[in-house]
Amino acid sequence: MKSAASQLPPTFQPLLQVGDALSEYWLRQVTVRLRREIAWLWYQRTGERNAPDKLPPFTEPLPEALDQTRFAAQRARFFREDETAGYLTELLREAPPETRGQPARGSFTWVARELNLTPLDRFVLALAICPVIDSSAETVLAASLGNPAARAPTLALAQRLWDEPEAVLTIATTTHPFFRYGILSEPDPGHGIRHDSPLAIPPEIARALVTPKPTLPPYLVVLDPIEMDSNVTATICSGRLQAVSQDQAHVVPLIAEGRQSLGAMAAGVAAMAGRKVAAAHGFSQNRAGGDGDFRRLMTMAWLHGVDIYLRFDARHTHNGDGPATGGELPLPHVPIVLFVGIDGPREISLLPRHHRLPAVVVEPGTYAMRLEAWRQHLPSSDSPELAPAVRACARRFRVPPETIADICAGLARLDRAPEPDELIAACRSDLDLGELAQPVTPRFTRDELVLPQAQAVQFDEILRALEALGTVHYEWGTAGIWNESGLSALFAGPPGTGKTMAAEVIAAESRLPLFRVDLSQVVNKYIGETEKNLRRLFDSAEQSDIIIFFDEADSLFGKRTEVKDAHDRYANLEVSYLLERMERFKGLAILATNRKKDLDDAFLRRLRFVVDFPLPGERERLRIWKSAIPPGVATEAIDFPFLASRFPLAGGHIRSIVFNACLQSARPGGERALTMEAIVAAVKREHDKLDRRLSFEKYGPYAEFVKNLQ
């Protein structure tokens, strides 16, 4: 049979369900004490024992505080003798429920047992939870605090409600488990806990405590582990995790080249130690949205028994808080592990030094490993029709085995063996270099690229080398010596000589994706930022064979300078880092520059190809003029030899002239034809645009026509 107290709802909202039995008991203790306090305040302020169905009037806080001693004995007698207060006092004598078995992790009962909370601690925790889960409690708290604007309880109120006020002082310190474990928010970090400080608890923590079986919040997603037993550093780390102290947090750096699945690796390392890892979505920055938010993240992970994986972002290390700084964690005593994905060993020093465990280093998978993964997950991989494409994908797409498994799972929905082109398209489907580079659709063919004989030979050598790269690496055995490195080429020459066009032709001939690097996004005025942007770019590009095109490369790859200050030192480091990544890059990197002499000599020596694009001679200009006219446009009236001999223009300018002439000649329903007058007028405008003044004699028989254009 239920006692009278247990029949009373644990909250002011009668229909509010509380699943954890111990939290229900202590919430009822809170509401009963608040009801008794309201009855006393009404009697104290009005002298009436039968309080009407409304809150007592508010008074000035100073007299209220000064009169507590004078009214102490009368208040105690009121609690015994008043009919309503006495009934409520009797309800408070109900014993707490017995807890049998193992409570659900993260529940109020589990926390009370895990942190060895005293009855006072449990009461204060329930007092903090009450207004978070029960909207009706806010009004009652405001009346009890004598402040209409108050919405959260305080330690001062806890002293008034609890029978031993002096005991509440034990909570007024940041060393109390409530604050060490982030259950209660620290009201004023660095300045201690005051009696008028609100007892604030994050809503999701409050909800977890009163739920019988708490579930993970949406921003924590448990990760599936991958096999890590063969990784030496992972084995060492898992052994350390099994022996670490259970009264503090630990940080495990994860390092992998390219776009390896660091989250799955973290889960694999944790699984070896019998632990689970959840990815922290929305907490990728080192500050994780602020120090308070990261405290909440760590507490929720601890309550649910999971470790955390998040990606380190070095761009914000100057902020000085969160998990990615050399200082302390916001909750150093919460016994969880933070797996932090970083880009390289240099960033290890930016992680909290007192909590770091050995880094787990994951080397990129080999061609043989990728080929085995394809054969394992793609049933038709050994068929004569698909085998060459499978080998090509294993060479060209350097993705981890779990990504290959996902690609094959998607292809399985075809209910047939994929075509080779479908297989390659599936591998490229998630290729994304972010905001640092934009995909370029090739517009030109090899026949449209007009080069002098020497440069044409060099260009064809690049195409042959790109085609033979996979064969040389994986069949001739050069991959081990050259670390599966790709190719790099420099296209140097004045504007308009065909550098960008040549890059597009290579992409079209090789059927490789072409990305143009946006240098305005990569080059940053802040120290070290350019290198971080380059790292992000190359790591994304390492996933597959692609072509990266750096236009105006001299702004990024300029000569290293004499070190005079910190900016010079970091600028030189950026060039050095770029040289290293260019050598390791496994695709084709093309750099275009108008100022070859400004490039660093060490950089030029490490390039596989250097092609100079000179201004075209008369013969090349004649071919460019003819190829620039769109098919189907009549050109009988155009004197191509005259244009090629009189105007020493680059191919880009010639194409611009033809386009402008077409714009001025086209008429709705009219003939598609160009005249010499239209071409000559466009030549004049192009020279004006370039700020080049030509004598009228240059225009020969069209001089008078040009004069009339002034």
N, C-alpha and C positions, 0 to 999 in steps of 0.2 A: 504494500500500500504506500502511495506517495505521501511524503510529508507536505505540510502546508506551504513550506518554502519552495519545494520543488514544483508545486502546482502553479507558482507565480511565473509569468514569462521572464526570461533572462534579460530582455530588453524592453524599452518603452513601447516599441512597435510590437504588438502582441502576435502578429503573424510572421515575424522574422525568424527564420530557421537557423539555429546554430548546431552544427553537427558534432563538435568535439565536446564530450561530457564535462571535462574539467574547465574548459573555457566557458561553458554554459553556467557552471556553478559560480565562477568568479565574476562573470558579467552580472549574474543575479545579485551577488554581494555588492557590486558597484551600484546597481539601480536601487536596491533596498536602502543603502546608506545615503544615496542622493535623495530619495523620497523622505527619509527621516530628517535629513538636513533642511529640506524645503519646509517641512512641518515646523521645525524649530525656528527657522528664520521668520516665518509668518507670525509665530507667537511672540518672538523677540521684538519684532518691528511694529506689531499691532496690538499685542496683548490678548488676542483672541485664540482660543484653543481649537475651535472648529473652523479650520481654514476653508474659505470658499474655494470653488474650483477654478482658481487662477493663481499665478505666481505672486510671491510676496513683493511688496514695493522695494525698489532699489534705494540704497542710502549712499552717503559719501563713504569712500573707502577708508579714510583716516579714522573717523570715529569708530567705524566697524572694527578696525584693527586694534585700537586702544581699548575697546570694551570687551575684548575676548577674555581677559583675566577676570573682570568683574562678573561676567556672565557664565564662567566655566562651571561653577557648582550648580547654578540654576539649570544650565544646559544638560548636565548629567542627570539631575533629578527629573527634568522634563522627559528624557529618554526612557526613564524607568516608569514614571507615573502617568504620563499622558496616554490616553487609550490608543491613539493611532501610533504614536512613537514607540510605545511599549510593545505593541504588536509587531512592529517592524524590527525592534531590537530582538525580540524572541526569534524572528525568522533568521537573523544573522547567526544564531547558534547552531544552525544546521551544519553537520560535519561534511567535509568535501567527499566526493565519491572515491571509491577505491578503483585504482587503475590496474587492471590485470592484463597480462600479455604485453606484446610489443606494440606501442602506439604507432600510428602512421607517421612517417617521417615528415617533418615540417609543421605538424599540428601543435596546438597549444600544449597538449600533454607531453609531446616529444620534446619540445623546447624546455618545458619546466623540468623534465628529467635530465636532459642533456646538460643544461646550465646549472642544475642544482638550485633552482629558484626557491626562495623562502616564501611563506604565505604572503608577506608584505610585497615581495617582488611580483607575485602572481596577481595580487590585487591591483598594483600600479599598472601592470601590463594590461589587465582588463579595463582599467580606467582609461588608458590611452586608446584602446581598441573601440570602446563604446561609441563615441561620436562618429567614428569612421564608418561603422556598419549600420548605425542607427541615427537617422537624421533627426528624430525627435529629441535625442539626447542633447543637442546643441543648446536648445532653449533652457533646459533644466540646468545645464552647466553654467550658462550665462547668469542665471539667477543665483546659483550657488556661489559664483565668483563675484557677484555684485557688479558686473560689468556687462551691459547689454550687447557690446560688440564682441565679447569673448566667445570663441567657438571651440577651444581645446582646453582640456584640464591642465592643471599645473601641479608642481610639487607642493605648493602651499595648500591647494585644495586637498591633495592626498593627505597632508598632515591633519587637516580638519576632519576628514572622514575616517581616518584610521584611529584605532584606540590608543596606539602608542606613537605619538607625534615624533618623538626623538628618533625613532627607528628609521623614519623616512630620510634622515640625513645620509644614510648609507648609499642612497641612490644618487645623491647630488654630486657625482664625480664621474668623469669620463672613463675611469677604469672599471666601472660597473659593467657586467656582461651585456646589459641592454645597449650600451654605446660601443663596447668593444666588438660586438657582433653585428652592429648596424640595425638592430631591431627598432630602437628609437632613434630618431634623427637628432644629431647633435645641434642644439639650437643656435649656438654662437661659437663655432670652432675656434679654439685657442683661448677662450675666455671662461671656460668652465660652465657649470650648470647652476643657474640662479633659481630661486624658489618661484619666481614669477615666469620662468621660462615654460613655454607650452610643452606638454608631453606629446610630441608628434610622432606618429608611426606611418610609414608609407602605406597607402591603401592596399597594394597587392600583398604586402606582408601581413597586414591585418586580416585580409580575406583568407590567406593561407592558414593562419593560426586557428581560425574558427571553422575550417573546412575539415570534415572527417578524413578525406583522402585528397590532399592538395595536388593540383596538377601544375605542370610547368606553364609559366606565362608565355604569350606568343613570341616574345623576343628571345626566348631560349629554346633552341631546336636541337634535340639530341642527334649526334652525328653517327653514321655507320662507320665502323673501323675498317681499315684495310690491313692486310698482312704486313707486319713490320718485324717479324722474328729474325729475318736475315740481316737487318740493319744493326751494326755494332753499336752505334751511338744510341739507338732506340733501346737496345737491350740494357745498356748501362743505365740509361735514364729510368727505365721501368724498375730496375733494381733499387735505385735510389728512392723512387716514389714509394716503394713498399717499406722503406726504412725511415722515411722522413718523420719529423716531429708532427704530431697531430694538433698542435696548439698554435700554428702559424700558417700563413699562406706561402705558396711557393710559385716561382715563375720558371717555365721551361721555354727557352727560345727554340723556334723551329726555322731551319734554313733550307730552302730548296731552290734550285735554279729553274727559271721559267715559270710556267703556270701550273706547277704541281699542286695537287689538292692537299694543301696544308691542314685543312680541317680534318679530313679523313686520316691523315697521318697522325694528328694529335689524338684522335679517337683510337688509332691502332696502338700507339704507345701506352695510352691509358688502359686499354683493354689488357695489355700484358701485365699490368699491375692490378687488375680487377676493378678498374674505375670506368666511369662513363663521362663523356665530354659533350657539352652543348655549345653550339655556335651562338655568339652574342650578336644578334641582328640589330643594327642601329647603333652599335657601340664600336665601330671600326676605328674611330679616332682615339688617340691615346687619352684624351680627356673624357671620352665616353659621355659627352654631353654635359660635363661638369662633374666635380668631385662627388657631390651628393648623389648624382645618378649612378656613379660607379660603385658607391657604397651599397646602394640598393641592389645593383646587379650581383655583387659578391654575396650579399646576404641571401638573396633568392636562390642562388646556386647552392649555397650551403644548406639551406632549408630543404632543397629537393635532392641533395646528394649527388650533384653533378659538378664536374670541373668546367672551365670556360675556355673556349677558343675564340680569339679575336685577332684581327690583322693590325699590325703595327703601322702607324703612319708617322714618319719622322718629321713631317712638315710642321708639327705642332709641339715639338719637344720643348720649345722655349716657354710654354705655358706653365710647366713646373708641377703638374699634378696628374693623377691618373696612373695607369700601370706602366706607361712607357716613358718614365723618366728615371734618372739615376737615384732618386730619393726613395721615400717610403711609399708603400701602398696605403690607400685611405683606411683600410681595415686589415692591418698586418696580422691579426690574430685569428682571422677566419680560416679554418682549415680546409682550404680548397687549393687547386692548382690552376694557374693561369697559363695556358699554352698560347704563346704569342708568336705569330708568324712574322718574320723579319726578312729583309732582303740580303743581308750579308753579315759576316762576323763583326764588321765595324759598328753595327748597331746594337750589339750585345751590351756594350758599355752604357747604353741609354736606358737599359732596363734596371729595375730596382736591385741594387747590388747585394743587399742582405738577404734576398729571397731567391736568388738565381740558382738553378740547378744546371748541370751540363747541357749544352745545346745539342739538339738532335739535328744532324746534317743528313739530308737526303740527296744523293746524287741523281742526276737525270737518268731515266731508263735508257737502256741500249736498244739498238735496232733489233737485236735478237729477242729481247724481252717484249718489245712491241709486236713483232711478228708472231710470237707465240700467243700473245693476248688476242690478236686478230684470229688466229687459227682456232683458238679455244672458244671464242664467242660468236664467230660467223661460220655457220655450218657449211656454206658453199665456198669457203675461202680457197680450197685446194682445186676447184674446178679449173679446167684450162682457160675458160673465158674470164674468170675473175682473179686467178692467182697473180698475174702481172700487176693488176691494180692494187691487190692487197699488199704486195711487196712495195709498190710505190707509196702507198699510204703509210706503211711502217717506216719508210725512209723519210717521207716529207712531212709527216704530222707527228711531232714529238709530244704526245699526250700520254698521261699516266694510264695504267691498265683499267682503272675504274671508268675513265672517260671513254675508252674503247668499248667497254662493256655497255655503257649508256648508248653510244652510237649504234651498236649492233642491236640493242633492244628496240631502238626506233626503227631500224631497217627491217626488223622481224615483222612489223605490221604490214609490210608490203605483201606478205603471203607468197613470196617468190624470191628467187635470188636477185639481188640488186644488180643493175647495170654498172659498169666501171665508172661512168660519169656520175651516177647516183651515189656511189660510194664516196667519191671525192667531194661531191657537193655536201654530203652529210658531215664529212670531216671539217669542212669549212664553215658550217652553219653557225658556229658560235665564235668565229674569228672576229675579234673586236679590239681595236687599239685605243678605244676611248676617244677623248677629246684632243689627244696629242697628234693624231694622224687621221686623214680622211681618205676613204677609198676613191680611186680614180678609174674611170672606165676608159680603156684605150680607144683612140679615135683613128689611128693611122696604121697602115700596113708597111711592110718592108719596102715595097716598091715606091712608096711616097717619101721615104727618107733619102734625101739627096746628100751624099757626102763625097769628098775627094777620095781618090783611090786608096791612099794609105789609111785614112780613117774608116773607110768601108771595110777594109780587111780586118782592122782591129775590132770593129763592131761585130763582124761575123765570128771572130774568135771568142767574144763574150758569149754569143749565143751557143756556140759549140761547147764551151766550158760549162755553161749552165746545164745543158742537156746531159753532159757526161759526168756531172758532179756525183750523182748517186752511184753510178757504176764504179767510179774510181774509189769512192769512199768504202762501199760495202762489198764490192767484188774484188777490187784490186788491193784492198786493205789499208788505204790511207786514212781511214776514219780515226784509228787509234793515234796515229802520229799527229794529225792536224785537228784532233778533237771535234771531228765532224763539222769543221768550220765551213762557212759558205764562201761567197765571193764578194769583193768590193771593187767598185769602179768610180773613177772621177771623170766627169764630163766638164771640161773647161773651155770657155770661149765667150765672146761678146753676146749680149742679149739677142735673141731671135735666131741664133745659128742652129737650132734644132736639138738642144740638150733635153728639154722636156719631151719633145716628140720622140727622140730616141728611146727614152725610158718607156714610153707608151708602146713603142714598137716591140721592145723586148718583152713586155708583159703580154702583148698579143701573141707573139711567136712562141713563147714558153708556156702560155696559158696559166700564168701565175698571177695572183692578186697583186695589184699595185696600190701602195699607200703613200700619199704625199704628207710629209711631216710639216706641221704648222709650227714654224719656228717661233712665232709670237707666243705660243703656248709653252714651248719647251724652254726657251731662254728666259731666265728670271733674274731680276736685279738683285734679289736677296742672296746672300752668301749660301752656297751649297744647294740651292733649290734647283738649279739647272741639272746637276748631277742626278738628283732624285727623280726629276722628270725623265731624264734619259734612261735611268734604270727601269722605271715603269714602262717606258716605251719598248725597250729591248726585251724585257721579261715577257711582255704580251706577244711580241713578234716571234719569240723563240718557239712558239707552239707549232708553227708550220712554215714550210718554204714559201716565203713571200718576197716581194720587192719593196724596199723602203727607199723613197726618193726624198733626199734632202736638197731643197732648192736654196740658193743663196747660202751655201754651206760655209762660206768664209766667215759669216757672223757667228758660227758655232764652232768651227774647227780652225780658228785663227792661230797665229803663232803664239807660243808661250812667251810671256814677258818676264823681264827681270822683276824679282819679288821685292816690292817696296812697301807693301802693306798687306793686310789680311785679304783684301779683295783680290790682289794679284795672286796670292798663294792659292786661294780657292779657285780662281780662274784656271790656273795651271793644273790643279787637281782634276778639274772637269775635263780638260783636254786629255790628260793621262788616262782618266777613266774611260773616256770615249775611245781612245786607241785600243784599250784592252777589250772593250765590248765589241768593237768592230772586228777584232781578230776572232772573237768567239762566236759572232753572229753566224747562224747557220743558213740564212737565206742570201739574197743579193741586196747589197746596200749600194745605192747610186747617189753620188754627191755631185751637185751642179754648182758651178761658181763662175762669176764674171772676173774674179781677181785671183788667179791661180798663185800669183806671187805672194799673196797674203797668207797662204796656208802654211801650217807648221811642216817643216822639212821631215821630221820623224813620222809625221802622219802620212806624207806622200810616199815614203819608202815602204810603208806597210800595205799600201793599196795594191791589189792584184792587177788592175788595169788603169791606165791614165790615157784618156782620149781627148785630144785637143780639137775643138770645133772651130775652125777658122771661118772668117767671112767667105761666102761662096764666090768662086771665080765666075767669069762670064758664062762658061759652059754649064756650070752647076745652076747659075741663076736662070738660064734659059729653061732647064728642066723644071725648076721650081715654079716659074711663071706658068708653064703649060700644065703642070699637075695641080696648081692651085685653083684653076677654073673648075667649077662644079660640072659634072657630066650633064649633058643635055643643054648646056648654055652655048649659044653660037659665038664663035671666036674668030670668024673670017675677017673681021675688020681690025683685029688686034695685030700690031707689029711687034711680035715677041722678040726678034733679034734687036730691035731698037731699044726696047725696055731693058733687056739683059745687058746691053753694052753701055747705056747711058747712066744707069742708076745702080751703083754698087751697094745694094741693100741685102740684109740678111733675110733668110727664109721667113722668119716670123713677121717681118715688116711687109714682105711681099704678100703673104696670106692676108694680112690686115688690109692692105690696099685693095686686093680683089674683093674682099667682103664688103668694104665700104662702097666700092664701085657697083656691086650688085645691089646694095641697098638704095643707091641713088638711081639705078636704072630700072628697077622693077616697077611695073604698073599692073593693076588688076586687069587680067584678060589680055595683057600685051605680050609681045614677042619676048622670049627669053634670049636676050642677046646683049653683049657688051660692046661698047664702042671705044675707040682710042681716047676720045674726049673724056669719057667717064673714068677710064683708067688713069689718064694724065692728071685729071682733077684730084683723084684720090692720092696719086703720087705727091702732088703739091701739098695736100693736107697732111699727109704722113710726115713729110719733111718739116712742115711747120710745127707739128706736134713734137718732133724730136729736136726742135730749135736748130735746124740745119737750113741755112739759106743757100739756095742754088741760083746761079746766074741764069738769066732767061735763055742764053745760048744753049744751056744743057737740054732744054726742051725741044731744040731743033725746030721743025716745022710747026710745032704747037706752042711756040713762044708767045705769039699774039693772044692765043686762047688763054694761056696762063696769066698774062697781064690783066686780062679782063676779070680774073678771079680775085684780084686784090681787093 
